[in-house]
Amino acid sequence: MVQIIGSKFLDLTHEGKLPRESIVDLADIITGKRPGRESDDDIIIYSVGGMPVEDIAWGGTIYRNALQRGHRYGTAPMDHPDMA
């Protein structure tokens, strides 16, 4: 069975093993409502649910909007990708 990774965090909060306050919405960090990392010891885990095809569709929309606004992004190939 494949599970959504983020559901494990919710299970931990329901079991009292993880304080609910430690789970922060990414939008709250981006908008400044909540801090991101406050020290080098802090760890952020980003859990995504959804369908990859939706991510690709949104990425295409964002890219086209950026081009329409005059932004130009280089696409130079990487010799050694970070995660390879």
Residue pairs with C-beta under 8 A, 6 or more apart in sequence:
4 47
4 49
5 47
5 48
5 49
6 47
6 48
6 49
9 18
9 23
9 45
9 47
10 23
12 18
13 19
13 20
13 23
24 34
25 34
26 46
28 34
29 35
29 36
36 42
36 44
37 43
37 44
63 73
66 73
